[in-house]
Amino acid sequence: MSQLMADGLGLLVLGMGTVFVFLTILIFATGIMSKLVMRFAPEPVAVPVKPTQAKAPAADPQLLKVLSTAVKEYRNRQK
């Protein structure tokens, strides 16, 4: 094997090893931080909010007449 290939494989192993070690440390650090956050700052208890009923606006008679006419026309065209 040539010296250039050996150097290339050495750099490959060194680079991938560095990334693997970094990601392993990152996983453990994230797990520890998650446990610390849950211990010192637990999720607040949600207080249920009583829903308010919105009053429906009064239907406009002219709008109802236009809509019903449009529906009738649509149904007549479908037949």
LOLUM-554271 format. One record per residue (C-alpha): z, y, x; residue in one letter. Coordinates in steps of 0.5 Angstrom, whole numbers, plus 500, padded with zeros to 3 digits. Example, Ala and Ser with C-alpha at 12.3 -4.5 7.8 and 13.67 -1.06 7.14 Angstrom:
516491525A
514498527S
This chain:
500500500M
498507503S
504512505Q
501517499L
502511494M
509510496A
511517496D
508518489G
512512486L
518515490G
517521486L
516518480L
522514480V
526520482L
523524476G
524519471M
531517474G
533525473T
531525466V
534519464F
541521467V
540528464F
539525457L
544520458T
549526459I
546530454L
548525449I
555524451F
556531451A
553532444T
558527441G
564530444I
562537442M
561534435S
568530435K
571537437L
568541432V
570536426M
577536429R
578544430F
573546424A
573541419P
568542413E
570547408P
572544401V
566546396A
569550390V
565548384P
562554380V
562554373K
555555371P
553561366T
548560361Q
542565361A
540568354K
533566353A
529572351P
526573344A
519570343A
514575342D
511574335P
504576338Q
504572344L
506566340L
500567336K
495568342V
498562345L
498557339S
491560338T
489558345A
492551345V
488550338K
482552342E
483547348Y
484541343R
478543339N
474543346R
477536348Q
475532342K
